[in-house]
Every structure is written in C-alpha cells, then in structure tokens.
Amino acid sequence: MFNSLGAPELLIILAIVVVLFGATRIGDIGKGIGRGIKEFRREIKDGQEEDTTKVESSTTPVPPSVSDETGPQTH
C-alpha cells in the first residue's frame, strides 16, 4: 500500500502537515511524543525491577512460625 511512496510524495505530505499545524505546533507534538515514550520506558523498567524483587523475595525460605501449642492444653 505504501510501497509506492517516494521522496517527492513524502515531502509534499510533510509540507501539507506544516501548513496545517504550523512549525511550532509540530515541535510541541514531537516533544509530547518524546515525553510519552520516555515515561513508558521508565514504567516498563520499574515494572521489571518490581517483578525481579518479587521473584527474589518469593524464593527466600520462610522460617516456620511458632504456634501457641507450646504450653499445656486445658479443655
């Protein structure tokens, strides 16, 4: 579908976008997309670190708990 788009066609599309939105608006859009990608990557990294700590804590053996059966039972 897009295999027939060459350099001249892409330049025409770029010119139309600049006319419609203006150069400053396109810069703002680019900054917003960049911030979104940066935040997405940070959240992915935080999620991976959280998963790693969960795996490490779940593999740590837990000592048996002391029950209340240490003294004499009266019924």
C-alpha positions in Angstrom: 0.0 0.0 0.0 2.7 2.5 1.0 5.4 0.9 -1.2 4.8 3.5 -4.0 5.5 6.5 -1.7 8.8 8.0 -2.7 10.8 11.1 -1.5 8.7 13.6 -3.5 5.4 12.3 -2.2 6.7 12.3 1.4 8.0 15.9 1.0 4.5 17.0 -0.2 2.8 15.3 2.7 5.3 17.0 5.1 4.6 20.4 3.5 0.9 19.9 3.9 1.3 18.9 7.6 3.5 22.0 8.3 0.9 24.3 6.6 -2.0 22.7 8.6 -0.4 22.6 12.0 2.4 25.2 11.9 6.1 24.5 12.8 5.7 25.3 16.5 2.7 23.0 16.9 4.6 20.2 15.2 7.5 20.8 17.7 5.1 20.6 20.6 3.6 17.4 19.3 7.1 15.9 18.9 8.1 16.9 22.5 4.9 15.3 23.8 5.5 12.1 21.9 9.1 12.0 23.2 8.0 12.6 26.8 5.4 9.8 26.5 8.0 7.4 25.1 10.4 8.3 27.9 7.7 7.8 30.6 6.6 4.5 29.0 10.2 3.2 29.1 10.6 4.2 32.7 7.4 2.5 33.7 8.5 -0.7 31.9 11.9 -0.6 33.7 10.2 0.0 37.1 7.8 -2.9 36.4 10.7 -5.2 35.5 12.6 -4.3 38.7 9.4 -4.9 40.8 8.9 -8.3 39.2 12.6 -9.1 39.9 12.2 -8.2 43.6 9.0 -10.2 43.9 10.8 -13.3 42.4 13.7 -12.9 44.8 11.5 -12.5 47.8 9.3 -15.5 46.9 12.4 -17.7 46.6 13.7 -16.8 50.1 12.8 -19.6 52.5 10.5 -18.6 55.3 11.2 -20.0 58.8 8.3 -22.0 60.3 6.2 -19.9 62.6 5.9 -20.7 66.3 2.4 -21.8 67.2 0.6 -21.5 70.5 0.9 -25.2 71.3 4.0 -24.7 73.5 2.2 -24.8 76.8 -0.2 -27.4 78.3 -3.6 -27.6 76.8 -6.7 -27.4 79.1 -10.0 -28.2 77.6 
